[in-house]
Amino acid sequence: MNEQPSPSPATEGGPSILLVDDDSELCRLMSEYFASKGYRVEIAPDGRMGLRLALRRSYELIILDVTIPTLDGLDVLRQLRQRSDVPVIMLTARTSQRDRIAGLESGADDYLPKPFDPGELLARVRAVLRRAGHLPVRRTPVQIGDVQLNPGTREVHQNGRLIALTSIEFDILDLLMRSAGRIVSRDEMATILYQRQITPYERSVDVHVSHLRKKLESAGHPLIRTVRGAGYMFLAE
């Protein structure tokens, strides 16, 4: 079977996106739309092909549908996260909060329910690419206790040990450390991270903070405190 992805008509040189979706008409429309905005899009119509391409080639971002043939989107994401931290935006026609949380738990950077407006997807793509470091970084490193964060390399070390973080986990930690000792509300975090407001029942920020907290557990001493009804605080020494 020929596993060459379908390319977009975009000119060379723009950010590269892999779109994994079996809806051929949607893929055609999205490919043309993103090409008109200067992006290069390749299309994989099923999960196995999408996973192979994601691991073999270099993309700035992956747009991944949840319900796809051969290997569903969540399985693709779980396997991808074992080997790569490439940013991923999930698309889903499923409306339950549980399904969306499952995507975030598996390592998605953001999700967008179908049907969606192409302009909103583009805005989220741009936001994720900014978080992933595709814009110049001018912030200085910050260290609190045994945790050191370097925005130039987008690396975090704790007691000299490199901590593997996803793109959004890094940005959450960056925000919290630079606001150490101050409560950062969920709305403030969402505005900075997603450039949008979150709904009252959306748990994307909570899920990412939970993952981050587990990765930074130090000798049983929590570094990120949940302030019920208010937000989160990085504990300054």
Number of C-alpha atoms within 10 A of each C-alpha: 3 4 11 11 17 16 15 21 17 19 11 11 9 15 15 18 23 26 23 31 24 17 12 12 10 11 21 14 12 19 24 17 19 22 19 14 11 16 21 24 28 22 25 25 21 22 26 19 19 27 19 14 20 21 14 9 8 12 18 19 23 23 24 27 27 25 19 20 14 12 16 16 27 24 16 25 23 15 14 20 17 9 9 12 17 20 23 27 23 23 24 21 14 13 10 9 11 11 15 23 18 13 25 25 17 16 27 29 26 23 22 18 14 12 9 12 10 13 11 11 18 15 14 21 22 16 17 24 19 15 22 21 16 12 9 9 12 8 10 9 16 14 14 16 11 11 19 19 22 16 18 13 10 18 15 23 16 18 11 10 11 12 18 14 17 22 22 23 23 23 20 20 20 20 18 20 23 15 16 20 15 15 18 19 15 20 17 17 21 16 13 16 22 21 15 15 15 17 8 8 7 13 17 21 21 16 17 20 20 15 16 22 17 12 14 18 13 14 6 7 8 13 22 22 15 16 12 7 8 12 18 23 21 22 18 13 8
